[in-house]
Amino acid sequence: MIAAVPRGRERFGARRSRAARPAVLIGRRRVADALARRAVRERLVLSLLVVEHLRPIEVADALGISVRQVERTVTAFMSGLRRSLARPASRARTRAVARLDRAA
């Protein structure tokens, strides 16, 4: 006889999905906040490259700028994003994550 596979909570209750972990959610929030603080042009160039899968020359043509400006914009975007994310989270946010992790 074949054993039935448990359904619902019994099957997945031992492990929470990665998306449900508070630290992951806060990390995603930090990335979203850091992205929102970047200049519109930087976000536009990056979205054309990453989301639309355009080549730098196509982005340059679409925006009426040089390929070198596209490259500089991406470099500025990434360095600014790294700086934003390198800052430690606030103590209140860190304590909130610790409390949520303990409660889980």
N, C-alpha and C positions, 0 to 999 in steps of 0.2 A: 504494500500500500504506500502511496506517495503522500508525504506530509504536506499539508496546506501551507502556503506562504502567508504569514501574518499580514493583515491589512491595517491601514491607518496608523495610529500612534504607536502601536506595538512594534511595527516594522521600522519606523524611523525615529522613535522616541529617544534612543540612546545618543544619537548625534543630531545636532542642529545643523542646518545648512549654513554654509559660509556666509551667505547673504544676510542671515538673521543675526549674526554676531554683532554686538554693539560696536566693537572696535573697528570692524570692517565698515559698518555704516558711517561711523564718524570719519574714517579715512576717506571714504567716497565723498563725504560732505566737504572735507578740506580740499580735495582735488577740485570739486565743482566750484567752491568759493574762490580758489586760486585762479581757475580758468575765467571766472566771471570778472575778476579784477584786471585781466589783461586787456589791451587795446582791441577795439573792434577790428581793425585791419589785421592784427596778428591772428585773431581768432578766425577771420575769414580766410586768410592764407592757409592756415593749418587745416581748416575744414575742407578746403578745396583739395589739398594734398592728401589728407588722410581719409576723409569720408567719400569724396568724389573720385579719388584715385587719379587725379590729374598730375601730369608731370610738371616740374617747375617752369618749363617754357610755356606750357599751356596756361598755368596760373598767371604768369607774367603777361601773356597776351590778353587774358580775360580781364585783368585789372589795369592794364596799360602801364605796367612798370617793368623794370629790367629783371632778368633772371637773378642778377646779383642782389637786387633789393628783396626778392623772394627769399633768397638764402639768408640774407641778414635778418629779415623779419623772423624766419624760423629760428635762427640762432638766438635772437633777443627773446623770443617767446619761451624757448626751452630754458634759457638761463634764468629768466624771471620766474618761471614756474618752479624750477629747482629751488631758487631762493625762498619763494613763498612756502614751499613744502618742507624746507629744511628748518624753518622756525618751529620750535616745540609747541605742542598744543597747550592751551591754557591749563592752569592747574585745576580749575573748576571742571573743565572738560575731562581731564585725566581722572579726577576723582569720580566723576559720573560714570565713566567707563568701568572703573574698578567696582563700583557699587553694582552696576548692571551685570558684570561678569560673576560677582559673588552670588547674586540673586538667581542666576541661571543654573 
